[in-house]
């Protein structure tokens, strides 16, 4: 993640964490195939941000409000996979 490159992740927990930190989610890309995890593995694309947030995430500093963002992103991912624009 350098310059104006967007950050892309399929980790829904990380995506929730970034949203709770105020990082702008710019797009959700539906999966090409459905995986057997109970929800589609979408790609979440974020505006560029300081890499210290990733260090914080990797260090285990998970905020409890991530749960609400998780629920919202899960609903969005399900709608996208069904062809409904979020």
Secondary structure by P-SEA (a helix, b strand, c coil): ccccbbbbbccaaaaaaaaaacccccbbbbbcccccccccbbbbbbccccaaaaaaaaacccccaaaaaaaaaaaaaaaaaacccc
